[in-house]
Amino acid sequence: VTLTAGISEATSAAKAADRAALSGSVHNFRNLNGHDLIHRLDDFYRWQDLRRALGLWPFGRSTEAGPRRHATVHDDSGRKMAGANFGSQDYLSLSGHPEIKAAARAAIDEYGVHSAGSPALVGNTSVSLTLERRIAEFLDAEFVSLFPTGWSAGYGVVKGLVRPSDHIVMDRLSHACLQEGAAAATRNIHLFAHNDLTDLRAKLEAIRSADSDHGIMVVTETLFSMNSDTPEIAKMQELANEFRATLVVDVAHDLGSMGPGGQGHLGIQGMIGKVDLVMGSFSKTFASNGGFVATKHRKVTEYLRYFASPHTFSNALSPLQAAVVLKAFEIVASPEGDELRQKSMANILQLRARLVDAGFEVYGDPSPIVCVKMGTEDVARLVSRQLHASGLVANLVEYPAVAKGQARFRLQVMANHTEHDVMCAVDKIADGYRDACIELAELI
């Protein structure tokens, strides 16, 4: 009897631990109270460490090699797995391209590995200036500012140009770099419903009817990474013009990986060279960290050089990174780039179709980001544990990064994924979801 009772108590305790690890979110720990800035983190760490101990903390993982279609991955407790990799952002599989690696080696030989200065001082190199001109040509802009990361480019263009009396009208699903740049720039932030032009117009009308003297920045993205959907850029630019606003468009996820010649949704919608300000990142398609802001006006790049703090007070993009990105742009715009985009889209369409056939909801439109809905956070966390055990690298996205109850996996497709990789991913997700639902039912 004692042994049976002990087993029962242990089982109950294990189930209680699982339930605790399956509840809550990082949002619960965003606003902390207490005078001690270190010890008030205790509750967060206990909750995180419980999830970690139970294999339910799928963040902070590391790979043993570069972003290849197959990867060996360790979670942040050291648990190892190997399998198909749908978690890395390398949309055209350029990070291991022989010409990219050769460009990196040549840059090291010529420049070394460090820029050794801010671009506002002497951090630029001849290769970074060549990259600026190449991006300007690619986007039919005239001037480009480079930033050390895509995040800093988004934050920098918003914070650099907007002043406290100005207004920012922003898609409510805009990236954190844009939202945090807005919060640092002004209190006059107006969020419009996602991709809703009617709501955007209403916001602009209300602002201009009350304030005709100050600036308005309208902010959106060409491809939203949690939904894989796209706004009507031409109509947004028309609205910006009508209300004397400036449109900023983030092209981080589709530039290079989609559209004619790799020009993304701006190219697809015929808006190359027609948007006020374009910002983007190199880290999705162009095989490097880094970001940029492109414009028709030199006065914008000159102002950002000294008033966008991530540009002014950070070391410039290294010559190694600039050379890699420059070579990536060459490949992206070549017939090989067209072929890689065709391979990528074939994988994307196959993955989306097979997920739907397996009974899953897939968000948005075809893009290198395939977001598949899991639903509640508890189920999604259990699926994530199953995937790590079965050998599939996939990134879980949960509240508050997406709405509560709409947890999903953001699968990131590479051009060199194979049909077998796609089938493997779908089978493992389907099996993981089935097993997670059974496991959750036993915990209730």
N, C-alpha and C positions, 0 to 999 in steps of 0.2 A: 504493500500500500504506500509506504514511504517513498519507494523508488518511483512508483507510478505518479505520485503527487509531485515529486521533484521534476520528473520529465514534463508533466503538465505545466508546472510553474515556469520551467525554462522555455517551453514552447510559447506560453503566453507572453513572457518577457521578450522573446525574439519577435513575435508579432507586433508587440507594442513598439519596439524599436523601429521595425519596418514602417509602421504607420506614422511614426514621428518623422522619419526620414522622407516619407512620401508627401508630407504636408508642408505648408509654409513656402516662402520664397525669399530671395534676397531683398525684395521690396520691404519685408518686415523689419529689416535692419538698416534701412536707408537713413532714417532720422533717429539718432541715438541720444539718450539723456545720460547725465552723470558728469561729474567734474573731471574724472580721470580719463583722458583720451585713449589710453591703452586698455585699461581694465574694463571699460564699457563695451569692448569688443568680445567679451567672454561668451555671451549668448550666441552671437553669430558663429564664433569658432566651434562651439559645442555642436550646433546644428549642422554646420558644414562638415565637421569631422565625423559625425554620425553617418551622414550620407557617404562620406569617403570610405568609412570602414565597411559599409554594406555594399560597396560598389555602385553607389547611386549618385556619385559626383563625377559627371563626364567632362569636366572642364580642366584646363591646365595640363592637357596631355602633351606628350612629346614624341617625335619620330626619331628613328635611328638613322635615317637618310633623308634625302630631299623629297619634295612633293611629287612622288611617283604614283602611278595608277594602283600599285600595291605598296603597302607600307607596313612596317613593324612599329607598333605604337605602345607606349607605356602610359598608364594613367599616373596621377601625381602621388600614388602610393607605390608605384613601381610595378603594378600588375601589367603583364606583357600580353599583347595579342598581335596577330598578323593577318592581313586580309586585304580585300579590295578597298581602295581609298577613295571615298566620296566626301572627304572632309577638308581637303586642301584646295586653296584658290590658285589654280594654274590652268585657266580655262583652255588655252591653246597648247598646253603642254610644252611651253617654251623654256621652263626653268632648266631643263636638261638638254636643250637643243645644242648641238655641237658648235654652231656659229655663235650662240650666246656665250658659251663657255670660252670660246676663242677670243671673243671681244673682251671678256672680263680679264683674261690673262694678259692680253695686249695692253689694256688700261693699267693693270698693275705694273707692268714693265715700264710704261712711259710715265705714269703719274704717281705710282705708289697707291696706297689704299685709303688715304685720308684727305679730306678737303682742307682741314686745318684752319677754318675760319668761317665767319658768317658771310652770306652773299652780299650783305651791306658793306662788308670790308673787302677782304681779299680771298673769300672762300670759293668763288667761281673759278672754273677752269675752261679751257678752250672747248672741251668736250661737253660741258654743261651748257655753254652758250650755243653750241651747235644743236644740242637737244632742244633748247628753247625755240630756235628757228624752225626745227623740224616739226614740233608740235603746232606752232603757229601756222605753218603751211598745211598741215594735216587737217586743221580745224577751220581753215580760212579765217584765222584771226591775224593779228599783226604783232602782238606782243604777248609774252608768256613770262610768268614768275614761277620759278621752281620752289618747292617746299620739301623738307626732309621726309615727310610722310603725307599720305592722303588726308589723314585726320587733321594734321596741322594746316593743310591747304583749306579745308572746309571751315575750320574754326577761324583761320586767319583772314579769309576774305570777308566773313561776316563781321567779326570783331573789328577788323581793320577799317571798314568803310562806314559802319553804322555808328551813330552817336546817340547819347541818351534821349534826345528829343525826337529822334527818328522812330520809324515803325518797321517791324518785320512781320510779314504775312507769310506763314510757313505751313506747308502740308504737315499735318499732325504726325505723319509717320516718317518724317525726315530723319536722317542719320544723327546720331548723338553728337558728332562733331559740329553739325550745323545748329542743333538745338543748344548746345553748350556755348557756342559762339554767340548765339542770340542772347542767351541769358546774361552773358558777360557784357554785352553791348548796350542793352536797353531793357526797360520794364515794359515797353510797348510791343508786346509779342501777341500776335493774333493767329491762332491755329485754325486752318480751314479743314473741312472734312476731306478725307483722303481722295485725291484726284477729282474733287468736286468743283467744277468751274462756276457753278451757280453760287456756291458758298464763297468761293474766292471773290467773285464780283461783289457780293454783298459786303464782304469785309472791306474791300477797297473803296466802295461807295461810302460806307460809314466813316472810314478814316478821312477821306478827302472832303466830305461834307463838313467835318469838324476841324480839319487841319490842312490848310493849303500851303503851308510854309515849310514843312519838314519832309525829309526823304522817306521813301517807302522801298524796302527790299522785299521782293517776292522770291521764295525759296522752294525748290522742288528737286526731284531726281528723275533721271530718264529711265531708271530701272530700280524699283524698290526691292531690297534684298530679302525681305521677309515675306513678300507677297508675289514677287515676280510679275509685277504689273507696271504700266507706263501711262503717264498723263499725255494730254494733247498739248505739245509744246508750242505749236504755232498759236493756238488760241490763248495760251497763257501769256505769250509775248505780246499779243494784241491787247490783252487786258492791262498788262503792265504799261504799255505805251499810252493807252487811253487814260490811265489814272496817274501818269507821270511817275511811274515806279520803275525800278531796276530789277530785272529778272536774273537770278543766279540758278544755274542748273548743274547738278552733280551727276557726272557721267561715269562714276567709278566702275560700275559692274558691266556695262555694255560696250564701252569704247574698246575697240580692238577685237572683241569677241563676237560681235554681231554687226549686221548691216553691210551695205555696199562698201567694199574696200576696208572694212573694219571700222567704219565711222559711226557705228552704233545707232541708237534710235534717232539721234539728230540727223544722220544720213538717211535713215528709213523715212523720216517725216519731212525731209527736204529742208531742214533747219540748220545745216552747216553754214556758219558765218552769219547767222541771223539772230543769235541769242546774245543778250547784253554781256553776260559773264558766264564762262564755262569753267568749272573746277572738276578735277578728277584725281584718280589714284593710279599708280603703276602696279599695285600689288596684286591685282586680280588677273591681268592678262600679260603684263609687260615684265614679269620675272624679277621684280625688285621692289623694295620700299620706295616711297617718294610720291609726290603729288605736284599739282600745278594749278594755276589760274590763268585763263586765256581771255584776251580782250582785244578790241579794235583800237584801244586808246592807250598811248604810252603813259599818259598822266596817271592811269590806274596802276600800272605796274610800278611806276616810280613812287607813288604814294604808298602802295603796299610794301615796298622795299623797306620803308622806314616806319610804317604804322601798323603793319601786321606782325605782331610780336613773335610768332613762331618762325617767321622768315628772318626778322632782324636779329633775334637773340638766340638762334639755333645755328649750329654748324650747317653749312651748305651740303646738299646732296654730294656724296663722295664721287670722285671721278670714276671709280669702279661701277657704282650704281648708274651713273649717267651713261656710261658706255654700254652697259647692258640694256638699258631702256632704249637707247638710240638704235641699237641693233634689233631690238624687238619691234620697234616701229617699222624698220625696214622689212622685216619678215611679215608683219601684219598687213602691210600695204602691197605685198607681192602676190603672185599666183599661188605660192605655197600657203600664204595666209588665207586665201580663198578656200583652198583645199582643206586646211585645218578647220575653218569655220563650218564647212560642209560636214566633215567628220563629227565635229562637236554637235551640230544640230541633229544629225542622224541618231547619235547617242541620246540626246535630250528627248527627241520625239519617241524613241523606243522606250526609254525609262518612264516617261509620263504615261504612255499607253499601257504598259505592263502594270504600273501601279494602279491605274484606274480599273483595269481588268481584274486586279486582285481585290478590288472593293474599297480602295482608298480615295480620299478627296485630295486632289492636287491643286494647289493655288495658282492663279494667274495664267500667264501665257508662256509659250516656250522660250526658255532662256537658259544659260548655263546654271542658273539657280533653280533647282526643282524642290519645291517645298511641299512636303507630304504631311497631312494632318494626322495627329495622334489623338488629340482631344484633351482630356484632363491631364494635369501635371503628374498625378500618381501613375497613370498608365504609361505615360511617355517616359518617365524615369525608369520604370521596370523594363520597358522595351530597350532603352539605352543600355541597361545592364546586360540584357540578353544579347544585344549586338556586339558588345565588347567580348562576351564569352564565345560567340559564334564566329567572330572574325569579320566584322564590317566596320570601317571607320566612317562614322556619320555624326554630324553635329546636332545635338539637341538644342532647340530654342524654346524657352519657356517664359512665363510671366516673370518680370514685367517687360521683357523684350518684345513680347507679343501679348495680345489680350488673354486674360485669364480663361482657362478652359479651351484654349486654341493652341496648345503646345504642338510643335511640329519638328520634323527633321529637315534641315536645310542641306539637301544633297547638292554637291558642287561637281559638275560634270566636266571631264577633261576630254580633249580631242582624241587622246590615245587610249581611252577606255574601250574595251571590247564588248561585243554582244554578250559574252560569257560574264564579264564583270557586271553588266546591267542585270542579267537574269539572276546572278548570285545576290545582288543587292536586294532585288524585289523579293526573292524567296526568303532571305534572312529577315527582312522587315516583316513580311507576312507571318513567318513562324514566330518571330519575337513578339509581335502584337498578340497573336493567339495565346501564347504562353503567358504573356503579361496579364491578359484578361483573366485567365484561369488563376494565376497567382494572386491577383488582387481580390478575386471573389473569395479565396480562402482566408484572406486577411480581415475581411469584414465580419 
